[in-house]
Amino acid sequence: MHDPVNWDESLLARYSADMRQFVGARDITLNGMRALHLYNAAGLELLVLPDRGFDIWDARFKGLPLTWLAPGSPFPPDWGADWLRQFNGGLLTTCGLTHVGPPEIDDLTGEKSGIHGNYTRLRAGNYAVDPAWEFSQPEDEVNYYELRYSATIRDTSLFGPQLTLKRTYYLSLQNADIGIRDYITNVGDSPAPLMLLYHFNLGFPLVREGVKLHSSGNVYPRDAAARAGLDVSEEYSAPTANYREQVFYHHLRVENSEAKHAHILIGDDSLALHLMWDTDTLPYFTQWKNTRQRQYVNGIEPGNCIPEGRNSARKSGRLKMLEPGESVGTYLCLTVLDTAEQIAVCRDRIESLTADGQPIPACKLDDFAPYKE
């Protein structure tokens, strides 16, 4: 009875008339901002920040922190501060929607973009919550409870790109996972660049000395600095003073042309995080290693781009454009695993993809191949 995986509607209805006892979302205020405390009976707790792009800040599993938190965060959006001073850490910082990478001036339009775009300072609106009992499959006799919480974020400017993003979080009663579905629409009358990267930030104890990243396919260092660490790119070291960040791009493999979900696993045999996403719209995966002392935060970053900036993406053919009225949907799911059996099954699946999977066709990283020599 203590395992929520076995709980169903008929059982819980005999004990309580209020599902908030087991799973829910609470509105709170944090550092003067709106926040949502999401929780479930499987031990997952998340703090979502509607005033910072509806992203996820604090994240815990059975009391254990999953992410690194910047001192003094979460910070209210401040358009006068640069991105690094506004960086909350936290489980998810979305980058985009029209620029991901270092600050630059667009070669074609003259538009100035700060690091990783405007998204993280945008405020969400149009909240909707939809809790309901569902069946996994129509023939199932066991049902599950799922909380769906959605909001809309607008990244627009007068005479510039007009993009909206509708995000929905899916949190079940029974499982230690969170689903994220975004729909991005160009509501303007001109084509707009779309650069979107999901910056998941992981910290101690999930990532620490001896932990490994398990992925499938080829790994490309971003530059000469990363090339020095290529042979141990999957291994994480102890905190090091003045560590210089290393960035790697992964050309992942999927099962076949029909099954297009990518999988990565990070952790050890006692605690790990599995990230799965749809590669139809997110063909790229960036690994950010930052094992610096007291700033020990490491990124796993699916995206429709790599963090190279709009100019470089245009020249390399990686820049995606969204036509007027066009929409693009993305889906990702994070699952916390805390048994050796669960972790071994996931690790074996990724190893099989490495051996027998097909490289994601839309992932183009040939220009980084010289750094592998």
The 8 nearest C-alpha neighbors of each residue, nearest first, counted from 0:
[[1, 2, 5, 3, 6, 4, 10, 11],
 [0, 2, 3, 5, 6, 4, 40, 41],
 [1, 3, 4, 0, 5, 6, 41, 173],
 [4, 2, 173, 6, 5, 1, 40, 41],
 [5, 3, 173, 2, 6, 174, 41, 172],
 [4, 6, 3, 2, 7, 0, 173, 141],
 [7, 5, 3, 4, 10, 11, 8, 2],
 [8, 6, 10, 9, 142, 143, 11, 5],
 [9, 7, 11, 10, 12, 142, 6, 132],
 [8, 10, 12, 7, 11, 13, 6, 14],
 [11, 9, 8, 7, 12, 13, 6, 14],
 [10, 12, 14, 13, 8, 9, 15, 7],
 [11, 13, 9, 14, 15, 10, 8, 16],
 [14, 12, 11, 10, 15, 9, 16, 8],
 [15, 13, 11, 12, 16, 10, 17, 9],
 [14, 16, 12, 17, 13, 11, 18, 20],
 [15, 17, 12, 18, 14, 13, 11, 20],
 [18, 16, 19, 15, 20, 21, 12, 14],
 [17, 19, 20, 21, 22, 16, 15, 23],
 [20, 18, 23, 22, 21, 17, 24, 39],
 [19, 21, 18, 17, 22, 15, 23, 40],
 [20, 22, 19, 40, 18, 39, 172, 23],
 [23, 21, 39, 19, 172, 38, 40, 18],
 [22, 24, 19, 38, 37, 39, 25, 21],
 [23, 25, 37, 36, 35, 38, 26, 22],
 [24, 26, 36, 35, 27, 37, 23, 34],
 [25, 27, 35, 34, 36, 24, 28, 33],
 [26, 28, 34, 35, 33, 25, 29, 36],
 [29, 27, 33, 32, 34, 31, 30, 26],
 [28, 30, 32, 31, 34, 33, 27, 73],
 [31, 29, 32, 28, 73, 74, 75, 72],
 [30, 32, 29, 28, 33, 75, 74, 34],
 [33, 31, 29, 28, 30, 34, 50, 75],
 [32, 34, 28, 49, 27, 50, 29, 48],
 [35, 33, 48, 27, 28, 47, 26, 49],
 [36, 34, 26, 47, 25, 46, 27, 24],
 [35, 37, 46, 25, 24, 45, 26, 38],
 [38, 36, 24, 45, 44, 23, 35, 46],
 [39, 37, 44, 22, 43, 23, 45, 36],
 [40, 38, 22, 172, 41, 43, 21, 42],
 [39, 41, 21, 42, 172, 22, 173, 3],
 [42, 40, 175, 174, 39, 173, 43, 3],
 [43, 41, 61, 60, 40, 39, 44, 175],
 [42, 44, 60, 38, 175, 39, 41, 59],
 [45, 43, 38, 59, 37, 58, 60, 42],
 [46, 44, 58, 37, 57, 36, 47, 38],
 [45, 47, 36, 57, 56, 35, 55, 37],
 [46, 48, 55, 35, 54, 34, 56, 53],
 [47, 49, 34, 53, 51, 50, 54, 55],
 [50, 48, 53, 123, 51, 52, 122, 33],
 [51, 49, 122, 48, 52, 123, 33, 32],
 [52, 50, 119, 120, 48, 49, 53, 121],
 [51, 53, 121, 119, 54, 122, 49, 50],
 [54, 52, 49, 48, 51, 47, 123, 50],
 [55, 53, 52, 48, 47, 91, 92, 51],
 [56, 54, 47, 91, 90, 46, 48, 89],
 [55, 57, 89, 90, 46, 47, 91, 54],
 [56, 58, 46, 89, 45, 90, 55, 66],
 [59, 57, 45, 65, 44, 64, 90, 66],
 [58, 60, 64, 44, 63, 65, 62, 43],
 [59, 61, 43, 63, 42, 62, 44, 64],
 [60, 62, 42, 63, 59, 43, 41, 44],
 [61, 63, 60, 59, 64, 42, 44, 43],
 [62, 64, 60, 59, 61, 65, 204, 58],
 [65, 63, 59, 66, 58, 62, 60, 204],
 [64, 66, 59, 58, 205, 201, 202, 63],
 [65, 67, 201, 202, 90, 89, 64, 200],
 [66, 68, 202, 296, 88, 89, 201, 69],
 [69, 67, 88, 89, 87, 70, 66, 72],
 [68, 70, 87, 88, 72, 71, 67, 86],
 [71, 69, 72, 68, 87, 73, 88, 67],
 [70, 72, 69, 73, 74, 68, 87, 30],
 [73, 71, 74, 87, 69, 70, 68, 88],
 [72, 74, 87, 71, 75, 30, 56, 69],
 [73, 75, 72, 85, 76, 87, 30, 71],
 [74, 76, 77, 32, 73, 30, 50, 31],
 [77, 75, 120, 74, 51, 78, 50, 85],
 [76, 78, 79, 80, 75, 120, 85, 74],
 [79, 77, 80, 76, 120, 81, 82, 117],
 [78, 80, 77, 81, 76, 82, 85, 84],
 [81, 79, 78, 77, 84, 85, 82, 83],
 [80, 82, 84, 83, 85, 79, 78, 113],
 [83, 81, 85, 84, 86, 114, 80, 113],
 [82, 84, 86, 85, 81, 114, 80, 87],
 [85, 83, 82, 81, 86, 80, 87, 74],
 [84, 86, 82, 83, 87, 74, 81, 80],
 [87, 85, 83, 84, 88, 82, 69, 74],
 [88, 86, 69, 72, 73, 89, 85, 68],
 [89, 87, 68, 69, 67, 86, 200, 90],
 [88, 90, 56, 57, 68, 66, 91, 87],
 [89, 91, 200, 199, 56, 66, 55, 58],
 [92, 90, 199, 55, 198, 54, 89, 93],
 [91, 93, 198, 54, 94, 199, 197, 119],
 [92, 94, 197, 198, 196, 91, 119, 118],
 [95, 93, 196, 115, 195, 99, 118, 116],
 [96, 94, 116, 195, 98, 97, 99, 194],
 [95, 97, 194, 195, 193, 98, 118, 94],
 [96, 98, 193, 194, 95, 192, 116, 99],
 [99, 97, 116, 95, 194, 309, 115, 96],
 [100, 98, 115, 306, 308, 95, 116, 194],
 [99, 101, 306, 308, 307, 115, 114, 98],
 [100, 102, 114, 308, 103, 115, 113, 307],
 [103, 101, 113, 114, 112, 100, 104, 115],
 [104, 102, 112, 111, 105, 101, 113, 308],
 [103, 105, 111, 110, 109, 106, 112, 102],
 [104, 106, 109, 110, 107, 108, 310, 103],
 [105, 107, 109, 108, 104, 310, 110, 309],
 [108, 106, 105, 109, 110, 310, 104, 309],
 [107, 109, 110, 105, 106, 104, 111, 159],
 [108, 110, 105, 104, 106, 107, 111, 103],
 [111, 109, 105, 108, 104, 112, 106, 107],
 [110, 112, 104, 103, 109, 105, 113, 102],
 [113, 111, 102, 103, 116, 104, 110, 114],
 [112, 114, 102, 116, 115, 103, 111, 101],
 [113, 115, 102, 101, 100, 116, 82, 112],
 [116, 114, 99, 100, 94, 95, 98, 113],
 [117, 115, 95, 98, 113, 114, 99, 118],
 [118, 116, 119, 120, 95, 121, 115, 96],
 [119, 117, 121, 120, 95, 116, 94, 52],
 [118, 120, 52, 51, 121, 117, 93, 92],
 [121, 119, 76, 51, 118, 117, 52, 122],
 [122, 120, 52, 118, 119, 51, 50, 123],
 [121, 123, 50, 52, 51, 49, 152, 120],
 [124, 122, 152, 49, 151, 150, 52, 50],
 [123, 125, 151, 150, 126, 152, 122, 49],
 [126, 124, 150, 151, 127, 123, 149, 152],
 [127, 125, 150, 124, 149, 128, 151, 148],
 [126, 128, 149, 148, 150, 125, 129, 147],
 [129, 127, 148, 147, 149, 130, 126, 146],
 [128, 130, 147, 146, 131, 148, 127, 145],
 [131, 129, 146, 145, 147, 128, 132, 144],
 [132, 130, 145, 144, 133, 129, 146, 147],
 [131, 133, 144, 143, 145, 142, 134, 130],
 [134, 132, 143, 142, 144, 131, 135, 145],
 [133, 135, 142, 136, 143, 139, 137, 141],
 [134, 136, 139, 142, 133, 137, 143, 141],
 [135, 137, 139, 134, 138, 133, 140, 142],
 [138, 136, 139, 134, 135, 140, 133, 142],
 [137, 139, 136, 140, 134, 135, 141, 142],
 [140, 138, 136, 141, 137, 134, 135, 142],
 [139, 141, 142, 138, 134, 137, 136, 135],
 [142, 140, 139, 7, 134, 143, 135, 5],
 [143, 141, 134, 133, 7, 140, 132, 135],
 [142, 144, 133, 132, 134, 7, 145, 141],
 [145, 143, 132, 172, 171, 131, 133, 146],
 [146, 144, 171, 170, 131, 130, 172, 132],
 [145, 147, 130, 170, 169, 171, 129, 148],
 [148, 146, 169, 129, 168, 128, 130, 167],
 [147, 149, 128, 168, 167, 127, 146, 129],
 [150, 148, 167, 127, 166, 126, 168, 128],
 [151, 149, 126, 125, 124, 166, 165, 123],
 [150, 152, 165, 124, 123, 164, 125, 166],
 [151, 153, 123, 164, 163, 165, 122, 124],
 [154, 152, 163, 155, 162, 164, 151, 121],
 [155, 153, 162, 163, 161, 152, 118, 96],
 [156, 154, 161, 160, 162, 153, 159, 157],
 [155, 157, 159, 158, 160, 161, 154, 162],
 [156, 158, 159, 155, 160, 161, 187, 154],
 [159, 157, 156, 160, 161, 155, 187, 189],
 [160, 158, 156, 157, 161, 155, 191, 187],
 [161, 159, 191, 155, 156, 162, 187, 158],
 [162, 160, 155, 187, 186, 185, 154, 159],
 [163, 161, 185, 154, 184, 155, 186, 153],
 [164, 162, 153, 184, 183, 152, 154, 165],
 [165, 163, 183, 152, 182, 151, 153, 166],
 [164, 166, 151, 182, 181, 150, 152, 183],
 [167, 165, 181, 149, 150, 180, 164, 151],
 [166, 168, 149, 180, 148, 179, 147, 181],
 [167, 169, 179, 148, 147, 178, 149, 170],
 [170, 168, 178, 147, 177, 146, 179, 167],
 [171, 169, 146, 177, 145, 168, 147, 178],
 [172, 170, 145, 173, 144, 174, 146, 169],
 [171, 173, 39, 144, 22, 40, 145, 174],
 [172, 174, 4, 3, 171, 41, 40, 175],
 [175, 173, 41, 176, 171, 172, 4, 3],
 [176, 174, 41, 43, 335, 334, 42, 173],
 [175, 177, 334, 333, 174, 335, 178, 170],
 [176, 178, 170, 333, 332, 169, 179, 334],
 [177, 179, 332, 169, 168, 331, 333, 180],
 [180, 178, 168, 331, 330, 167, 332, 169],
 [179, 181, 330, 167, 329, 166, 331, 168],
 [182, 180, 166, 329, 165, 328, 183, 164],
 [181, 183, 328, 165, 164, 327, 184, 326],
 [182, 184, 164, 327, 326, 163, 181, 328],
 [185, 183, 326, 163, 162, 325, 186, 324],
 [184, 186, 162, 324, 323, 187, 325, 161],
 [185, 187, 161, 324, 162, 184, 323, 188],
 [188, 186, 161, 185, 323, 189, 160, 324],
 [187, 189, 323, 186, 190, 324, 185, 322],
 [188, 190, 323, 187, 191, 322, 160, 185],
 [191, 189, 322, 321, 323, 320, 192, 188],
 [190, 192, 321, 320, 160, 189, 193, 322],
 [193, 191, 320, 97, 319, 321, 194, 190],
 [194, 192, 97, 319, 320, 96, 321, 195],
 [193, 195, 97, 96, 98, 95, 99, 304],
 [196, 194, 95, 96, 302, 303, 94, 193],
 [195, 197, 302, 94, 301, 93, 198, 300],
 [198, 196, 93, 300, 301, 302, 199, 94],
 [197, 199, 300, 92, 91, 93, 196, 298],
 [200, 198, 91, 90, 299, 298, 300, 197],
 [201, 199, 298, 90, 297, 66, 296, 89],
 [202, 200, 66, 297, 296, 65, 67, 298],
 [201, 203, 66, 67, 296, 206, 205, 65],
 [204, 202, 205, 206, 207, 65, 66, 67],
 [203, 205, 206, 207, 202, 65, 64, 63],
 [204, 206, 203, 65, 266, 202, 270, 271],
 [207, 205, 203, 202, 204, 210, 266, 201],
 [208, 206, 210, 203, 204, 209, 235, 237],
 [207, 209, 236, 237, 235, 210, 206, 238],
 [210, 208, 235, 207, 236, 211, 234, 267],
 [211, 209, 266, 267, 235, 208, 207, 206],
 [212, 210, 234, 233, 265, 266, 235, 213],
 [211, 213, 265, 233, 264, 214, 234, 266],
 [214, 212, 264, 263, 265, 211, 233, 346],
 [215, 213, 263, 349, 212, 264, 216, 262],
 [216, 214, 353, 251, 252, 352, 349, 350],
 [215, 217, 251, 250, 252, 353, 218, 249],
 [218, 216, 250, 249, 219, 251, 215, 248],
 [217, 219, 249, 248, 250, 247, 216, 220],
 [218, 220, 248, 247, 367, 249, 371, 221],
 [221, 219, 247, 225, 226, 222, 370, 246],
 [222, 220, 247, 246, 225, 219, 248, 367],
 [223, 221, 225, 224, 220, 226, 370, 246],
 [222, 224, 226, 225, 227, 370, 221, 220],
 [225, 223, 226, 222, 227, 245, 228, 221],
 [224, 226, 245, 220, 227, 228, 223, 222],
 [227, 225, 223, 229, 220, 228, 224, 222],
 [226, 228, 225, 224, 229, 223, 230, 220],
 [227, 229, 225, 226, 231, 230, 232, 224],
 [228, 230, 232, 226, 231, 227, 225, 220],
 [229, 231, 228, 232, 227, 233, 226, 234],
 [232, 230, 234, 229, 233, 228, 235, 227],
 [231, 233, 229, 234, 230, 228, 247, 235],
 [232, 234, 212, 211, 231, 235, 213, 230],
 [235, 233, 211, 231, 232, 210, 236, 212],
 [236, 234, 208, 210, 209, 211, 207, 233],
 [235, 237, 208, 209, 238, 234, 207, 290],
 [236, 238, 208, 239, 207, 290, 235, 209],
 [239, 237, 292, 290, 291, 236, 295, 240],
 [238, 240, 292, 291, 242, 237, 290, 241],
 [239, 241, 292, 242, 291, 238, 293, 290],
 [242, 240, 291, 243, 239, 292, 290, 244],
 [241, 243, 291, 240, 239, 244, 290, 289],
 [244, 242, 241, 245, 289, 291, 224, 290],
 [243, 245, 289, 288, 242, 246, 287, 290],
 [246, 244, 225, 288, 287, 243, 224, 247],
 [245, 247, 287, 221, 286, 225, 288, 220],
 [246, 248, 220, 286, 219, 221, 285, 218],
 [247, 249, 285, 219, 218, 284, 220, 286],
 [250, 248, 218, 284, 251, 217, 219, 285],
 [251, 249, 217, 216, 218, 362, 358, 248],
 [252, 250, 216, 215, 249, 358, 359, 217],
 [251, 253, 358, 357, 356, 216, 215, 359],
 [254, 252, 356, 357, 259, 255, 261, 260],
 [253, 255, 356, 258, 357, 352, 252, 259],
 [256, 254, 258, 257, 253, 357, 356, 259],
 [255, 257, 258, 259, 254, 253, 357, 359],
 [256, 258, 255, 259, 254, 253, 260, 279],
 [259, 257, 255, 254, 256, 260, 253, 261],
 [260, 258, 253, 278, 257, 277, 256, 261],
 [259, 261, 277, 276, 278, 258, 253, 275],
 [262, 260, 276, 275, 253, 278, 259, 277],
 [263, 261, 275, 274, 260, 349, 264, 214],
 [262, 264, 214, 274, 213, 273, 275, 265],
 [265, 263, 273, 213, 272, 212, 274, 271],
 [264, 266, 212, 271, 272, 211, 213, 273],
 [265, 267, 271, 210, 270, 205, 211, 206],
 [266, 268, 210, 269, 270, 271, 211, 265],
 [267, 269, 339, 270, 342, 266, 338, 271],
 [270, 268, 337, 267, 338, 339, 271, 266],
 [271, 269, 337, 267, 266, 336, 268, 205],
 [272, 270, 266, 336, 265, 267, 335, 337],
 [271, 273, 335, 265, 264, 334, 336, 266],
 [272, 274, 264, 334, 333, 263, 335, 275],
 [275, 273, 333, 263, 262, 332, 264, 272],
 [274, 276, 262, 332, 261, 331, 260, 333],
 [277, 275, 331, 260, 261, 330, 278, 332],
 [276, 278, 260, 279, 330, 259, 281, 280],
 [279, 277, 281, 282, 280, 259, 260, 276],
 [280, 278, 277, 281, 282, 259, 361, 260],
 [279, 281, 278, 303, 282, 329, 277, 328],
 [282, 280, 303, 278, 302, 283, 279, 277],
 [281, 283, 278, 362, 303, 361, 280, 279],
 [284, 282, 302, 301, 281, 303, 362, 304],
 [283, 285, 301, 249, 300, 248, 302, 286],
 [286, 284, 248, 300, 247, 299, 249, 301],
 [285, 287, 299, 247, 246, 298, 300, 248],
 [286, 288, 298, 246, 297, 245, 299, 285],
 [289, 287, 297, 245, 244, 246, 290, 286],
 [288, 290, 244, 297, 291, 296, 295, 287],
 [291, 289, 295, 238, 288, 239, 242, 292],
 [290, 292, 242, 239, 295, 294, 238, 289],
 [291, 293, 238, 239, 240, 294, 295, 290],
 [294, 292, 295, 291, 238, 240, 290, 239],
 [295, 293, 291, 292, 296, 290, 289, 67],
 [294, 296, 290, 291, 293, 292, 289, 202],
 [297, 295, 202, 67, 201, 289, 294, 200],
 [298, 296, 288, 289, 201, 200, 287, 202],
 [297, 299, 200, 287, 199, 286, 300, 198],
 [300, 298, 286, 199, 285, 198, 287, 200],
 [299, 301, 198, 285, 197, 284, 199, 298],
 [302, 300, 284, 197, 283, 196, 281, 285],
 [303, 301, 196, 281, 304, 283, 195, 197],
 [302, 304, 281, 195, 282, 283, 280, 194],
 [305, 303, 302, 283, 194, 195, 306, 317],
 [304, 306, 307, 283, 285, 302, 303, 99],
 [307, 305, 100, 99, 308, 304, 101, 115],
 [306, 308, 100, 305, 311, 312, 99, 309],
 [309, 307, 100, 99, 310, 311, 306, 98],
 [308, 310, 312, 311, 98, 313, 318, 307],
 [311, 309, 313, 312, 308, 105, 314, 106],
 [310, 312, 314, 313, 309, 308, 307, 315],
 [313, 311, 318, 317, 309, 315, 310, 314],
 [312, 314, 318, 310, 316, 311, 315, 309],
 [313, 315, 311, 312, 316, 310, 317, 318],
 [316, 314, 312, 317, 313, 311, 318, 366],
 [317, 315, 313, 314, 318, 312, 319, 363],
 [316, 318, 312, 315, 313, 319, 304, 363],
 [319, 317, 312, 313, 316, 320, 309, 192],
 [320, 318, 193, 192, 317, 321, 194, 303],
 [321, 319, 192, 191, 193, 190, 322, 318],
 [322, 320, 191, 190, 325, 192, 193, 185],
 [321, 323, 190, 325, 324, 320, 191, 185],
 [324, 322, 188, 185, 325, 189, 187, 190],
 [323, 325, 185, 186, 322, 184, 326, 187],
 [324, 326, 322, 323, 185, 184, 321, 327],
 [327, 325, 184, 183, 182, 185, 324, 328],
 [326, 328, 183, 182, 184, 329, 325, 280],
 [327, 329, 182, 181, 183, 326, 330, 280],
 [330, 328, 181, 180, 280, 182, 277, 327],
 [329, 331, 180, 179, 277, 276, 181, 328],
 [332, 330, 276, 179, 275, 178, 180, 277],
 [331, 333, 178, 275, 177, 274, 179, 276],
 [334, 332, 274, 176, 177, 273, 275, 178],
 [333, 335, 176, 273, 272, 175, 336, 274],
 [334, 336, 272, 175, 271, 176, 273, 337],
 [337, 335, 271, 270, 272, 338, 342, 341],
 [336, 338, 270, 269, 271, 335, 339, 341],
 [339, 337, 340, 341, 269, 336, 342, 268],
 [338, 340, 268, 342, 341, 269, 343, 337],
 [339, 341, 343, 338, 342, 344, 268, 337],
 [342, 340, 344, 338, 343, 339, 336, 345],
 [341, 343, 339, 345, 340, 344, 346, 336],
 [344, 342, 346, 340, 345, 341, 339, 347],
 [345, 343, 347, 341, 342, 346, 340, 348],
 [346, 344, 348, 342, 343, 347, 341, 349],
 [345, 347, 343, 349, 348, 344, 342, 350],
 [348, 346, 350, 344, 349, 345, 343, 351],
 [349, 347, 345, 351, 346, 350, 344, 352],
 [348, 350, 352, 346, 351, 347, 215, 214],
 [349, 351, 347, 353, 352, 348, 346, 354],
 [352, 350, 354, 348, 353, 349, 355, 347],
 [351, 353, 356, 349, 355, 350, 354, 215],
 [354, 352, 215, 350, 351, 216, 356, 355],
 [353, 355, 351, 352, 356, 350, 215, 216],
 [354, 356, 352, 351, 353, 357, 254, 252],
 [357, 355, 352, 254, 253, 252, 353, 354],
 [356, 358, 252, 253, 255, 254, 359, 355],
 [359, 357, 252, 251, 360, 253, 356, 250],
 [358, 360, 252, 362, 361, 251, 357, 253],
 [361, 359, 362, 358, 363, 282, 357, 252],
 [360, 362, 359, 282, 363, 279, 283, 278],
 [363, 361, 282, 360, 359, 283, 250, 364],
 [362, 364, 365, 361, 317, 360, 250, 366],
 [365, 363, 366, 367, 362, 368, 250, 219],
 [364, 366, 368, 367, 363, 369, 219, 362],
 [365, 367, 364, 368, 369, 315, 363, 370],
 [368, 366, 365, 369, 364, 370, 219, 221],
 [367, 369, 365, 370, 371, 366, 219, 364],
 [370, 368, 371, 372, 367, 366, 365, 219],
 [369, 371, 368, 372, 367, 220, 226, 222],
 [372, 370, 369, 368, 219, 220, 226, 367],
 [371, 369, 370, 368, 226, 367, 219, 220]]
